[in-house]
Amino acid sequence: MADEFELATAGPGERTPLSALPPRDWPAAAAELESDGVVMLKGALTPDAFAKVEAAVEWSLAHPTPTAVRFYPGEPATFFEDRGRRHAALVREIGLDSILSALWGVGPVWYLGEQLFLKEGGAARRTPWHQDTSYLRMIGSQLVACWISLDALPKAHCLEFVRGSHRGELHNGSAFAAHDDTAPLYRHSRLPRLPDIEADRDAYDILSWDLEPGDVIVFHLGTLHGGAGTSPGLRRRTISLRFLGPDVVFDGRPRDEIGAQEGNDAALAGVYAGLSHGDPFPTAHLTAL
């Protein structure tokens, strides 16, 4: 059973024409993504496409990868995260590659992989504010995630974003420490510590939405974002599919002045080997769509 879904979705086929997707003012959506660092595409997935996403997520939850983790295991609610690159064909089946090409105005799209999140079993704490680019080695405007919730979410429990923060400075990553959401990932870094956004929310222009199945949030990976917590009885299943385009280059700035090859750096050391800051990001190990 574990191989059946992968075989059924292996090998991306023809790209879905934009005309087959729900109509939208694509230039306006592209301008919003560029200025705000995030755009919510209402009803971007057809019912058939949404059903395929739900089947993929449920299969993945039933077949976790070795990288799956449970954050904050001492708490009663489940906060589960897993990642992989098992759903490239799904991207093409539901038309996300066509959506990104419309938003970027370019053809080449590469699939970075997916992250799955599950919050259930009580009141789950929020996901700390962070930038995904703090954990990666990439710079460019064509660097996004498509975040999809399988469950209807009120605005209070949606992923939240600081408008325009993708144009600001890069912060140290969050270590996802139970005692402090801003605890730095890199202990000896020149990167500034994450601001305590929750302590002064009124000082930030925070965006979030009421979501229904079929909605897709597209955001730049440099945008400050964090997931609101969940209340008892609310189950939140989400998948974040991440992509890059041809303007993305290697970010050679050190993350940790002492342990530069720790964490994500160590996992991708072979990909980064020999690259200098500003070099085109290597795509040979990625799936082209």
N, C-alpha and C positions, 0 to 999 in steps of 0.2 A: 504493500500500500504506500509506503514512503516514497517509492520511485514512480508510482503511477502518475501523480500530479506533475512531477518534474518532467516526465516524458511527454505528457499531454501538452505542456506549455513550452517545451524546448524549441529553440530555433525561431526567432521572430520572422513573421511573414510580411506581406505588403502593408505599407503604412495606410492607416485609415484616412480617407480624404477629409479635409476640414468641413466640407459641405455635409458630411454624414454626422457631424457632431452638432449638439444644440447651438443655435446661432448666437453670436455675441459681437459686440463692438471690440474687435481685437486690438486696434490701435489704442483705444482708450484703456483697455486692460493692460497693455504693454506699458503705457505711460504711467499708470498707477503703480505697477511693479517697480519701474525704474525710480520713481520719486519716493515712494513710501517703503520700498523694500518688501512689500507684501501686497497681494491682491486676492480677494475671495471671489472665486468663480462659481456663482450660484447655479446649481443644476448642471454642472459640467459633465457629469456622467449620466448616460442613459440607464434605464432600469436594468438592461441586460449587462452593461458594463459594470454597474454597481454589484450585481449578483456575482460576477466573476471576481471582483475584488474581495467580496465577503468570503467566497469559497477559498481563495488563496490565503487569506488571513487565518481562517479557521484551520486550514491544513497546516499552516506554519505553526500555529499555536499547539497543534497536536504533534508536530514533529520539530521540536526546537533544535537549534544548532548548538554546538559546544560553547558558543559565545553567550548563550542566554544567561541573564542574571536577574536576580530579584533585588531591587534597591530597598534599603531600609528593612531588612528581614526581621528586625525586632518589633516591628509594628504590625497590628492585626490585619490591616488592609494589604492586598497584593498590589505591588507596583513592579510589573514584569517588563523587561526589555530584551529584545533579541534582534540580531542583525544578520544579513547575508546578501547574496546576489543570486537568488533563486527565482526571481520574478521579472526578468527582462522581457520575456515574451508577453507577459500580462500587460506591460506598459504599452506595447504595440496593439494588443487586442482591444484595449479600452481607449486608445487614441491619445495618450498623454504625450507621445512623441510629436504628434501633429500640433497639439496645444502649445508645446514649448517652441516649436518652430515658428508658430504664429506670433508668440510673445517676443521671441528673439529676432525674428526676421532672417533667420539662417536655417540651413538644412541640417548640418551635422549635429547630432545629439549623442552623447555617451552616457550610459547608465552606470552610476557609481554603486548602487545597491540600495537595499531597503532596511529600515528599522521598524520594528513592531513594538507596540506598547499596549499593555493591558493593566487597567486599574479597576479593581473590584473587591468585594468582600468587606465593605465598610467605608469610612471616611479616609480617603487616600490623600496624602500631602501633595502639594503642588510640585511640579517639576521646576527646579531652580532656574532662574534667569541665566541665559548663557548665549554665546554665539557659536554656531557649529564650526566656523572657520578657526576658532581657537584650538580645535582638535585636529585640524587638517593642515595641509601645506599648499594651499591654493589661493590665488587672487584672480578676480575677473568678475565682470558683470553677469556672465552666463554661468551661474553657479547657484542652483536652486534645489529646493525640496518641494514636492507635492504632498501635502498632508491631508489625509482622508480619514474621517471618522465614520465607522460603521454604525454608530449609534447617534440618534438625534441628541444634540447638546444645546442647552441654553448658554447664552453668552457668558454667564458666570463660571461655566466649566470648560470653556473653549481654550485652545491655545491662544496666548496673548503675545503682542508684538509692540515694540517701541518704534513708532513711525520714523522712518528715515535713518535709523541707527546703523544701517549697512554702510552709510557714508561717513560714519564716525570712526573713532579709533578702535583698534583691536584690543580686547581685554584678555587677561588670563582666563583660562577655563575654570569652570566650577568643578570641584572635586566631589560634588554630590555628598558632602559630609552631613551627617544627621544633625550636627549641632550648629551648622552655619552654612547657609546656601551660597555664601560668597567665598568660602574657604578656597584658596587657590589650588589649582591642579599642579602648576609648575612652581616649585618652591623657591627657585632662585632666578626668576624671570624678570626681564625688563618690562614685560607687559603689565599694564596697570591692573589692579585688583578690580573685580566686578563691582559695580555700584550696588548698594542695597536698595533696589527699586521698590521692594515691598514696604520698606520703612518710610518711603516718601513718594507714593504712587502719583499724587497730584502734580508732582514736578515733571512727570513724563507724559507724553502723548501716546497713550496705550490703546491699541486696536484689538478688538475681538468681535465675534459675531455669534448670533444664533445659527446653528447648523442643522441641516436636514440631510438624510442619506442622499448622496449624489453630488453634494457640494465638495469643492476642492479648494484648499488654500495653497497658493504658490508663494513661496517666500525665498528671498536671497539668504544664503547660509551665513552671511555676516550680520543679519538682522538680530538684535537682541530679542530673545523670545523665551517664554516659559509657560508651562502648562498649569492652568488653574487646578486646584484640588478637586476631588469628587466627594459628593455627599453620600451617606449611607443609602444603599439601594440603587445607586447609579453605577452601571457598568460602562466603561469606556474602552472600546477597542479601536485602535488607530494604527495606520500604516503611513510611514513617511518614505517616499521614493525619491532618491536624490540623483541629480544629473549635472553634467557640465557641458559647455559649448566651446567653440574654437578659440574664444578670447581668453580662456583661463590659462594662467602661467604658474610656474612653481614659486612658492613663497619660501625663500631660503633664510628668512630671518629666524634666529634662534628662539626657541620657546623657553628652554631651561638652560641657563648658562653653564650649569654643572652637568646635569643629566640629560643632554640633548637627544639621546637615543632612547629615552624612557617612553613607556606608554605607547601611544599611537605611532610615534616616530619609529620605535623598534619594530612594530608590526609591518611597517611599509618601508623599511630601510632599503630593501632591494629595489623598490620602485624609485626611490629618491636618489639612489647611488649615482654620483657623477653629475648631478644637476646643480646649476648655479641659479641664484635668485633672478627671476624674470625669464627663465627658459620656458618654452612651451611645455605644458604639462603632458607627460607621457600618457598615451591612451591605448597602447598595444594590449594592456592587461584588462581593458574595459570592454563592455559590450556596446558596439555601435548600433544605433537605431535609425 
